[in-house]
Amino acid sequence: MIETAFTSSPSLTLAAAHLDEARATLGVQTSLGRPHVTLNGSAGRARVQSGGSGSTISGTGGTSGIGGGSGSSANGTTQVGSSVIGGPSLAWEIDVFGRLRDTRAAASRRLDARSADAAAARLLLSSQVAGTLMSLRACRLILDLKREDIASRQRDLVLTRRRVELGFAAPVDASRSLSGVSDAQVGLVSQDESCVKDLDALVGLTGLSASEIETRLQSPASPPKLTNYEGSTFPKPPAATLTLPALVLARHPGVIAAEREVAATYAEIGVARANRLPIFNLTAALSGNWISASGTTIAFLGWSLIPTLSAPLFDGGAGAAQVDAATARYLAALASLNTTLRNTTQDIEDALTEQAHASERLAAAQRSRDAYQATFDATESQWRAGAIDVFQLEDTRRQREAADETAVDAARASVQAWVDIVRASGNAATFSTTLTEPD
């Protein structure tokens, strides 16, 4: 399901688009530091009429050649000529003060940040799918337990009504048993609604249809055994250990993204400062000229090499303001990095604490569930023998049902703790044992 979610997730598509944009931006900024060569060309044909009180020139495009044909009239002479001009030109900014270098560095750091964002998005989606799947499994396990409990209550209701008919029980016992069945059925409907919501959440995360998810769940055909339903529903998560905290933080995608953003904004301070300094450009051109006029053709080459210098003399404080703005963005990115470090550290510590107590909680919940099950079995036997009333039976039944749900939730939480460690550590956790699949 995680792999399927990777192929259809809008969040991953968005992260990939941002990554592509950052890569293209780096390409653009890198090209600015290289020479640019363009090819220019033009062609034209013109007619010149001279003499008399004035002259008239008409034609299209380019430079006009004089000649190529002539005629005379009372007002003067008319000549027609053709010309072609073309050649390459070069433009190159000499990066004396590092403006282009810092611009390229900022784009490179942002590309690294977007790559880390994409990795973080994959990790978050993985944890969401895994956590929602465990929640759905737990919900359906409780649903099966509730169905079994309702079946047990209905059997007891039949027996209670029989006792009332024979005069061995008061009518209020039958009413209480019936209300217990009704309450359990209401709880079953509410539980089923929760399961449908978990299934809908999986549909939204994976892009699969509900029927496709059902075929992958492989739900047990029969109700789970009350002695080991956790092992048949949840994998047993391995114990996780982490390397040095500094290494974990250094490899965390969220921290990497924030750190690269700090580096990018720092480079932009250099760009803003360099924009206030002179800019050196080198321009070169090579042009070929061909002119035909009055039956004569002339062809020649021309070249030019022009270094230029431009520098702001007075900008009304705009340059200084841009430096201040870049500095403010850097300080904001630095604060964001510190926040990310603190939150990531807290998430890791919380996940480790959750894992450390998950196995103890699960073991305690299983012992409590087994004890309440034994108590209920004994209480039900006493009730069937007429030794106790239905009040004690229903009270023991409620306690057993609560213990069942607590055990299921503890089993789910143990797996969720493993998922949270993988997510919180940025997939940097190592495991001492191999993950076991459900029986």
matplotlib code that plots the C-alpha trace (Angstrom):
import matplotlib.pyplot as plt

x = [0.0, 2.9, 4.4, 1.0, 0.6, 4.0, 2.8, -0.5, 0.0, -0.7, 1.7, 4.6, 3.7, 3.8, 7.2, 8.5, 7.3, 9.1, 12.2, 12.1, 11.6, 14.6, 16.7, 15.7, 16.4, 19.9, 20.4, 19.4, 21.6, 24.6, 24.2, 24.4, 28.1, 28.9, 29.5, 26.3, 26.7, 23.9, 23.5, 22.2, 21.4, 19.4, 18.9, 17.4, 16.7, 16.2, 15.7, 17.2, 16.0, 18.1, 18.4, 16.1, 15.0, 15.4, 15.8, 13.5, 14.6, 12.3, 12.9, 12.7, 15.0, 18.7, 21.3, 20.7, 23.3, 23.4, 23.4, 22.4, 20.3, 19.6, 17.3, 16.9, 14.0, 13.4, 13.6, 16.8, 18.3, 16.9, 19.2, 18.4, 20.7, 20.7, 22.6, 23.1, 24.6, 25.1, 27.4, 27.7, 28.0, 29.3, 28.3, 30.0, 29.7, 33.0, 32.0, 34.6, 32.7, 31.0, 27.5, 26.9, 28.7, 26.5, 23.4, 24.4, 25.2, 21.8, 20.0, 22.2, 21.3, 17.6, 17.8, 19.2, 16.4, 13.7, 15.3, 15.1, 11.5, 10.7, 12.3, 10.4, 7.1, 7.7, 8.5, 5.4, 3.2, 4.7, 4.0, 0.5, -0.3, 1.2, -0.5, -3.9, -3.6, -2.8, -5.7, -8.1, -6.8, -7.4, -10.8, -11.9, -10.5, -12.6, -15.5, -15.1, -14.9, -18.0, -19.9, -18.8, -19.9, -23.3, -23.7, -22.8, -25.3, -28.1, -27.5, -27.7, -30.9, -32.6, -31.6, -32.7, -36.2, -36.5, -35.7, -38.3, -40.9, -40.1, -40.2, -36.5, -35.7, -37.4, -38.7, -36.2, -33.4, -34.7, -35.1, -31.5, -30.2, -32.2, -30.8, -27.3, -27.8, -29.1, -26.2, -23.8, -25.5, -25.2, -21.5, -21.2, -22.6, -20.4, -17.3, -18.3, -18.5, -14.9, -13.7, -15.3, -13.6, -10.2, -10.9, -11.8, -8.6, -6.6, -8.5, -7.4, -3.8, -3.2, -5.5, -6.9, -10.6, -12.2, -12.6, -8.9, -7.9, -10.2, -8.5, -5.1, -6.2, -6.6, -8.9, -9.5, -12.5, -13.5, -13.6, -10.1, -9.2, -9.4, -6.1, -3.9, -5.7, -2.8, -0.4, -2.9, -3.5, -0.4, 3.3, 5.7, 7.9, 11.6, 13.5, 14.9, 18.2, 19.7, 23.2, 24.7, 22.0, 24.1, 24.3, 20.6, 19.8, 22.4, 20.7, 17.1, 15.4, 13.5, 16.8, 18.6, 15.9, 16.0, 19.9, 20.1, 17.5, 19.8, 22.7, 20.7, 19.6, 23.1, 24.4, 21.6, 23.1, 26.3, 24.2, 22.5, 25.9, 27.4, 24.5, 25.8, 29.2, 30.4, 29.4, 31.9, 30.7, 32.6, 30.8, 32.3, 30.8, 31.8, 29.8, 29.9, 28.6, 27.6, 26.5, 25.4, 24.9, 25.3, 26.5, 29.2, 29.4, 31.3, 31.9, 33.9, 34.1, 34.0, 34.6, 34.3, 35.4, 33.8, 34.4, 31.8, 31.5, 28.3, 27.9, 25.1, 25.9, 22.7, 19.8, 17.9, 18.8, 17.3, 20.6, 21.0, 17.3, 17.9, 20.8, 18.7, 15.9, 18.3, 19.8, 16.3, 15.4, 18.6, 17.8, 14.3, 15.7, 18.1, 15.3, 13.3, 16.3, 16.5, 12.8, 13.2, 16.1, 14.1, 10.9, 12.8, 14.7, 11.5, 9.8, 12.7, 12.7, 8.9, 9.1, 11.8, 9.9, 6.8, 8.6, 10.3, 6.9, 4.9, 6.0, 5.4, 2.0, 1.1, 2.2, 0.3, -2.8, -2.6, -2.4, -5.3, -7.3, -6.6, -7.5, -10.8, -11.6, -11.1, -13.2, -16.0, -15.9, -16.2, -18.9, -20.9, -20.7, -22.0, -24.8, -25.9, -25.9, -28.1, -25.5, -25.3, -27.7, -27.5, -26.1, -22.8, -22.7, -23.2, -20.7, -18.0, -18.9, -18.3, -14.9, -13.9, -14.9, -12.9, -9.9, -10.2, -10.2, -7.3, -5.3, -6.1, -5.1, -1.9, -1.0, -1.7, 0.3, 3.3, 3.4, 2.6, 5.6, 7.9, 6.4, 6.8, 10.5, 11.1, 9.3, 10.8, 14.4, 14.1, 14.5, 17.8, 16.8, 18.4, 16.6, 18.1, 15.7, 13.8, 10.2, 7.7, 4.6, 1.2, 0.5]
y = [0.0, 2.4, 1.8, 2.3, 5.6, 6.7, 6.4, 8.4, 10.8, 14.5, 15.5, 13.6, 15.0, 18.5, 17.8, 16.4, 19.5, 21.8, 19.6, 19.9, 23.7, 24.0, 21.9, 24.1, 27.3, 26.0, 25.4, 29.0, 30.5, 28.4, 29.5, 33.2, 32.7, 31.4, 33.3, 33.7, 33.6, 34.8, 34.9, 38.1, 38.6, 41.0, 41.4, 44.3, 45.9, 49.6, 52.2, 55.6, 58.5, 61.6, 64.9, 67.9, 69.7, 66.6, 62.8, 60.0, 56.7, 53.6, 50.0, 47.2, 46.1, 46.4, 48.6, 49.9, 49.5, 52.2, 50.9, 47.7, 49.6, 53.2, 55.4, 59.1, 61.4, 65.1, 65.0, 63.0, 59.5, 56.3, 53.5, 50.1, 48.1, 45.0, 44.2, 41.3, 41.6, 38.7, 37.3, 36.0, 38.2, 37.3, 38.6, 37.6, 39.0, 38.9, 37.8, 39.9, 40.3, 36.9, 37.9, 35.1, 32.6, 33.4, 33.3, 29.8, 28.7, 29.8, 27.9, 24.8, 24.9, 25.3, 22.2, 20.3, 21.6, 20.5, 17.1, 16.8, 18.0, 15.2, 12.6, 14.0, 13.8, 10.2, 9.3, 11.1, 9.4, 6.0, 6.6, 7.8, 4.7, 2.3, 4.0, 4.1, 0.5, -0.5, 1.6, -0.1, -3.6, -2.7, -1.3, -4.4, -6.6, -4.8, -5.0, -8.8, -8.9, -6.8, -9.2, -12.1, -10.3, -9.6, -13.2, -14.1, -11.6, -12.9, -16.4, -15.2, -13.2, -16.4, -18.2, -15.3, -15.2, -18.9, -18.4, -15.6, -17.9, -20.7, -18.2, -18.6, -14.9, -11.6, -9.9, -7.0, -9.5, -10.0, -6.3, -5.7, -8.4, -6.9, -3.4, -4.9, -6.4, -3.1, -1.1, -3.6, -3.2, 0.6, 0.2, -2.1, 0.5, 3.2, 0.9, 0.0, 3.7, 4.2, 1.3, 2.8, 6.1, 4.4, 2.6, 5.9, 7.4, 4.6, 5.2, 8.9, 8.0, 5.2, 6.1, 2.6, 1.8, 0.3, -3.0, -3.1, -2.4, -5.1, -7.7, -6.7, -6.7, -10.5, -10.3, -13.6, -15.5, -16.5, -14.4, -14.2, -16.4, -14.5, -16.0, -14.6, -12.2, -9.6, -12.0, -12.8, -9.1, -7.1, -7.6, -7.7, -4.7, -5.0, -3.0, 0.1, 1.7, 5.0, 6.1, 9.3, 12.0, 14.4, 12.0, 11.3, 15.0, 15.6, 13.0, 13.9, 15.3, 18.0, 19.2, 19.0, 21.1, 23.8, 23.9, 24.2, 27.0, 28.8, 28.3, 29.6, 32.8, 33.4, 33.2, 35.7, 38.2, 38.1, 38.5, 41.6, 43.1, 42.4, 44.1, 47.4, 46.9, 47.5, 44.9, 44.1, 42.8, 41.8, 42.1, 40.9, 40.8, 39.5, 40.6, 39.9, 42.4, 41.9, 44.9, 44.9, 48.3, 49.7, 46.4, 46.2, 43.7, 44.5, 41.9, 42.5, 41.4, 43.6, 42.8, 44.6, 43.9, 46.2, 45.8, 47.7, 48.8, 49.7, 50.7, 52.3, 55.8, 56.7, 54.3, 56.1, 53.4, 50.5, 48.5, 48.8, 47.9, 44.7, 43.7, 44.3, 42.2, 39.4, 39.5, 39.3, 36.3, 34.6, 35.3, 33.9, 30.8, 30.4, 30.6, 28.0, 25.7, 26.0, 25.3, 22.3, 20.9, 21.3, 19.7, 16.9, 16.2, 16.2, 13.9, 11.4, 11.4, 11.0, 8.1, 6.4, 6.8, 5.5, 2.4, 1.8, 1.6, 0.0, -3.6, -3.2, -1.7, -4.5, -7.2, -5.7, -5.2, -8.9, -10.1, -7.9, -9.1, -12.8, -12.2, -10.5, -13.3, -15.9, -13.8, -13.6, -17.3, -18.0, -15.4, -16.7, -20.3, -19.0, -17.1, -20.1, -22.1, -19.5, -18.5, -14.8, -12.4, -10.7, -7.5, -9.1, -10.9, -7.7, -5.8, -8.5, -8.5, -4.8, -5.1, -7.9, -5.9, -2.8, -5.1, -6.5, -3.0, -1.9, -5.0, -4.3, -0.6, -1.6, -3.9, -1.2, 1.3, -1.0, -1.0, 2.7, 3.3, 1.6, 3.6, 6.8, 6.1, 5.5, 8.8, 10.9, 9.8, 10.4, 6.7, 6.6, 4.0, 0.6, -2.5, -5.4, -8.0, -8.7, -7.5, -10.4, -10.6, -11.5, -15.2]
z = [0.0, 0.7, -2.7, -4.3, -2.4, -3.7, -7.3, -6.8, -3.9, -4.7, -1.9, -3.5, -6.9, -5.5, -3.8, -7.1, -9.0, -6.5, -6.9, -10.7, -10.4, -8.1, -10.5, -13.4, -11.4, -10.6, -14.4, -15.2, -12.5, -13.6, -17.2, -16.1, -15.3, -18.8, -22.1, -24.1, -27.9, -30.2, -33.9, -35.6, -39.2, -41.5, -45.2, -47.1, -50.5, -51.0, -53.7, -53.7, -55.8, -55.9, -57.8, -58.3, -55.2, -52.9, -52.7, -51.7, -50.2, -50.0, -49.3, -46.7, -43.9, -43.1, -44.7, -48.3, -51.0, -53.8, -57.4, -59.0, -61.5, -62.4, -64.4, -64.9, -65.1, -64.9, -61.2, -60.7, -60.7, -59.1, -57.8, -56.3, -54.0, -51.8, -48.5, -46.1, -42.6, -40.2, -37.6, -34.0, -30.9, -27.5, -24.0, -20.8, -17.3, -15.5, -11.9, -10.1, -6.8, -6.7, -7.4, -9.9, -7.6, -4.7, -6.8, -8.1, -4.5, -3.3, -6.0, -5.3, -1.6, -2.4, -4.7, -1.7, 0.5, -2.0, -2.3, 1.5, 1.4, -1.1, 1.2, 4.2, 2.2, 1.4, 5.0, 6.3, 3.7, 4.7, 8.4, 7.6, 5.6, 8.1, 11.1, 9.4, 8.4, 12.0, 13.2, 10.7, 11.8, 15.5, 14.7, 12.9, 15.7, 18.3, 15.9, 15.8, 19.6, 19.9, 17.6, 19.7, 22.8, 21.3, 20.4, 24.0, 25.4, 23.1, 24.4, 27.9, 27.1, 25.8, 29.0, 31.2, 29.5, 30.1, 33.8, 34.0, 32.4, 34.9, 37.9, 38.7, 37.9, 38.2, 35.0, 35.6, 34.8, 31.3, 30.9, 32.0, 29.7, 26.8, 27.5, 27.6, 24.1, 22.8, 24.3, 22.7, 19.3, 19.5, 20.3, 17.4, 15.0, 16.4, 16.0, 12.4, 11.6, 12.9, 10.8, 7.7, 8.4, 8.7, 5.4, 3.8, 5.1, 3.4, 0.2, 0.3, 1.2, -1.3, -4.2, -4.2, -4.2, -1.1, -2.7, -3.7, -0.2, 1.1, -1.0, 0.5, 4.1, 4.3, 7.3, 9.2, 8.1, 11.6, 14.8, 16.5, 19.4, 22.7, 23.8, 21.0, 18.8, 18.9, 17.2, 14.4, 13.6, 14.3, 13.5, 16.4, 16.0, 16.6, 19.2, 17.7, 18.6, 17.4, 16.6, 18.0, 18.3, 16.3, 13.4, 13.5, 13.3, 10.6, 8.4, 9.1, 6.0, 7.8, 9.4, 6.1, 4.4, 7.1, 7.1, 3.3, 3.4, 5.9, 3.5, 0.6, 2.4, 3.6, 0.0, -1.0, 1.4, -0.7, -3.9, -2.4, -1.4, -4.8, -6.6, -5.0, -6.6, -10.2, -12.8, -15.6, -18.9, -22.0, -25.4, -28.7, -32.1, -35.5, -38.5, -42.2, -44.7, -48.3, -50.4, -54.0, -55.8, -59.3, -60.5, -57.9, -55.0, -51.8, -48.9, -45.8, -42.1, -39.1, -35.4, -32.1, -28.5, -25.9, -22.2, -20.1, -16.5, -14.7, -11.1, -9.2, -8.1, -6.2, -5.8, -3.1, -0.5, -2.5, -2.4, 1.4, 1.8, -0.2, 1.9, 5.0, 3.6, 2.7, 6.2, 7.7, 5.6, 6.8, 10.4, 9.9, 8.2, 11.1, 13.6, 11.6, 11.7, 15.5, 15.8, 13.5, 15.6, 18.8, 17.4, 15.8, 19.0, 21.0, 18.5, 18.7, 22.5, 22.6, 20.1, 22.1, 25.3, 23.7, 22.4, 25.8, 27.5, 24.7, 25.3, 29.1, 28.5, 26.0, 28.4, 31.3, 29.1, 28.0, 31.6, 32.6, 29.6, 30.5, 34.2, 33.3, 30.8, 33.5, 35.9, 33.4, 32.6, 36.4, 36.9, 33.9, 35.3, 38.7, 37.0, 35.0, 38.2, 39.8, 42.4, 41.5, 39.8, 36.4, 37.9, 38.7, 35.4, 33.4, 35.5, 34.9, 31.2, 30.9, 32.7, 30.3, 27.2, 28.4, 29.0, 25.5, 23.9, 26.1, 25.0, 21.3, 21.6, 23.4, 20.5, 18.0, 20.0, 20.1, 16.3, 16.1, 18.4, 15.8, 13.0, 15.0, 15.6, 11.9, 11.1, 13.9, 13.3, 9.5, 8.8, 10.7, 13.3, 13.3, 14.6, 16.6, 15.4, 12.2, 11.9, 12.2, 10.1, 11.7, 12.1]

ax = plt.figure().add_subplot(projection="3d")
ax.plot(x, y, z, "-o")
ax.set_aspect("equal")
plt.show()
